[in-house]
Amino acid sequence: MESIDKEVVKKRGRKSKNQTKEVQINKEQTKFFVDLSNEPESLSLIFDFLLKSNEKNFGRPILFKDLCLYAVSKLTAKDVDKIKDQSLSEMEKVEIALIDHNKKTGQSLTMGEFLVKRLGIN
């Protein structure tokens, strides 16, 4: 018998709203780039940390990599949850509230019905 390798064919076009996004991590990746060109406050904060950490007489210069590795080691599960919450759009937050409401009350309200009820619109 011959072994046949099958290719996974991905469908083109729009994805349905209920389809979850599948994130695949490339564990062989060794370089990460951070673009802060549109975030001057974050960039300023990083430069301040670098300046403060390099005010010393001995040792090698502290790099951004050193700050990142130290900061990542300090992250907790609560921090990860906060980061996840920050990644949600406004409509995703409303959708989560709708799902929670439907679970709690046993109803199956649509988004429109939920918003009318929540906003008290007659």
C-alpha positions in Angstrom: 0.0 0.0 0.0 1.1 3.5 -0.7 0.9 6.2 1.9 -0.7 9.4 0.6 -0.1 12.8 2.2 -3.2 14.8 2.2 -3.1 18.6 2.0 -5.4 20.5 4.3 -7.5 22.7 2.1 -8.6 25.9 3.7 -11.9 27.5 2.7 -11.7 30.9 1.3 -14.0 33.8 2.0 -15.7 35.2 5.1 -15.7 33.2 8.3 -18.9 32.8 10.3 -19.3 35.0 13.4 -19.4 32.0 15.7 -16.2 30.5 14.5 -13.4 30.9 17.0 -10.0 32.1 16.0 -7.3 29.4 16.2 -3.9 30.8 17.1 -0.9 28.8 16.3 2.4 29.5 18.0 5.6 28.9 16.1 7.9 27.6 18.9 10.9 27.8 16.6 10.6 31.6 16.4 13.7 33.2 17.9 13.2 36.9 17.1 10.5 39.2 18.2 10.0 42.8 17.1 8.0 45.5 18.9 6.7 48.4 16.9 6.1 51.4 19.2 6.1 54.1 16.5 2.4 54.8 17.1 2.6 54.6 20.9 4.8 57.5 22.2 3.8 57.0 25.8 4.9 53.4 25.9 8.1 54.2 24.1 8.9 57.0 26.6 8.2 54.6 29.5 10.7 52.1 28.0 13.4 54.7 27.5 12.9 55.9 31.1 13.4 52.4 32.4 16.5 51.9 30.2 18.0 55.2 31.4 17.3 54.4 35.1 18.7 50.8 34.8 21.9 52.0 33.1 22.7 54.6 35.7 25.5 52.4 37.2 29.3 52.2 37.3 29.8 48.4 36.7 28.3 45.7 34.5 27.2 45.5 30.9 24.6 47.9 29.5 21.0 46.8 30.2 19.1 46.2 27.0 15.4 46.2 26.2 15.7 42.4 26.0 16.8 42.3 29.7 13.7 44.4 30.7 11.4 42.2 28.8 12.7 38.9 30.2 12.6 40.2 33.7 9.0 41.6 33.3 7.7 38.4 31.7 9.0 36.3 34.6 6.9 38.5 37.0 3.6 38.0 35.1 0.9 36.1 37.0 -2.3 34.5 36.0 -4.2 37.6 37.0 -2.0 39.7 34.7 -2.6 37.4 31.8 -6.4 37.7 32.5 -6.1 41.5 32.4 -4.2 41.3 29.1 -6.9 39.1 27.7 -9.6 41.5 28.8 -7.7 44.4 27.2 -7.6 42.6 23.8 -11.5 42.5 23.6 -13.3 45.0 21.4 -16.4 46.9 22.7 -18.7 44.6 20.8 -17.0 41.5 22.1 -17.5 42.7 25.6 -21.2 43.3 24.9 -21.4 39.8 23.3 -19.9 38.3 26.4 -22.4 40.1 28.6 -25.2 38.8 26.4 -23.9 35.2 26.8 -23.6 35.6 30.5 -27.1 37.0 30.8 -28.6 34.2 28.7 -26.8 31.6 30.9 -27.9 33.2 34.1 -31.5 33.7 33.2 -32.0 30.7 30.9 -33.3 32.9 28.1 -32.0 33.1 24.6 -32.2 36.8 23.8 -30.8 38.2 20.6 -28.2 41.0 20.7 -30.9 43.6 19.8 -33.4 42.3 22.5 -30.6 42.3 25.1 -29.5 45.8 24.3 -33.1 47.1 24.4 -33.6 45.4 27.8 -30.3 46.6 29.1 -30.6 50.2 28.0 -34.2 50.4 29.1 -35.5 51.5 25.7 -39.2 51.0 25.1 
